[in-house]
Amino acid sequence: MQARLAFQPSGALAEIEHEVARERTMVRLRAARKRGWMGGRPPSLAEDDMPRVQPLANNPDVSKGQICEQLDTQKPTLDLYVRPKGKRRT
């Protein structure tokens, strides 16, 4: 019983510390976005690649593997951007 009472204040302090760190992080992220920073990983396929991808995806003689070789990407990445019939995913 006494051990639980001894750990409760330290647990409360840890929660407060966590909240403060989270708030600081959110403030910094908002400031960075105002400066124009766009976080995250850049897209694997650029918008410029899409006009090349769609006709290839519609062509039954061209495999997904061949398309991926031309674009230097992998099949799961291609599936994220293009539907089976060659239409662009949004």
C-alpha positions in Angstrom: 0.0 0.0 0.0 2.8 2.4 0.9 4.7 1.6 -2.2 1.7 2.5 -4.4 1.4 5.9 -2.6 5.1 6.5 -3.1 4.8 5.9 -6.9 1.7 7.9 -7.5 3.4 11.4 -7.3 6.2 10.3 -9.7 3.6 8.9 -12.1 1.7 12.2 -12.0 4.9 14.1 -12.7 5.7 11.8 -15.6 2.3 12.5 -17.1 2.8 16.3 -16.8 6.3 16.0 -18.3 4.8 14.0 -21.2 2.1 16.7 -21.8 4.6 19.5 -21.7 6.9 17.7 -24.2 3.9 17.1 -26.5 2.8 20.7 -26.4 6.3 21.9 -27.2 6.5 19.5 -30.2 3.2 20.6 -31.5 4.2 24.3 -31.2 7.4 23.6 -33.1 5.6 21.7 -35.9 3.0 24.5 -36.3 5.8 27.0 -36.6 7.7 24.9 -39.1 4.5 24.5 -41.2 4.1 28.3 -41.2 7.6 28.6 -42.6 6.6 26.2 -45.4 8.0 22.9 -44.1 5.9 19.9 -45.4 6.9 16.9 -43.2 6.9 13.3 -44.2 8.5 11.3 -46.9 8.3 12.6 -50.5 6.0 10.6 -52.8 7.7 7.8 -54.7 5.9 8.6 -58.0 5.8 12.3 -59.0 2.9 13.9 -60.7 5.0 14.1 -63.8 5.2 10.3 -63.9 1.4 9.7 -63.9 0.8 10.5 -67.6 3.4 7.9 -68.5 2.0 5.3 -66.0 -1.6 5.3 -67.0 -1.2 4.3 -70.7 1.3 1.6 -69.7 -1.1 0.3 -67.0 -3.9 0.1 -69.6 -1.7 -1.9 -72.1 -2.2 -5.6 -71.5 1.1 -6.4 -73.1 3.0 -4.5 -70.4 3.4 -6.1 -67.0 3.5 -4.4 -63.7 7.1 -5.5 -63.3 8.0 -3.7 -66.6 6.3 -0.5 -65.5 8.1 -0.6 -62.2 11.5 -1.1 -63.9 10.8 2.0 -66.1 9.9 4.1 -63.1 12.4 2.6 -60.7 9.8 1.7 -58.1 8.2 -1.4 -56.7 4.8 -3.1 -57.3 3.2 -2.2 -54.0 4.1 1.4 -54.6 2.6 1.3 -58.0 -0.6 -0.2 -56.6 -0.8 2.8 -54.2 -1.0 5.2 -57.1 -2.7 3.3 -59.9 -5.8 1.1 -59.9 -5.8 -2.2 -61.9 -7.5 -0.6 -64.9 -4.9 2.1 -65.0 -7.0 4.8 -63.4 -5.3 7.1 -60.9 -6.0 6.5 -57.2 -6.9 9.7 -55.3 
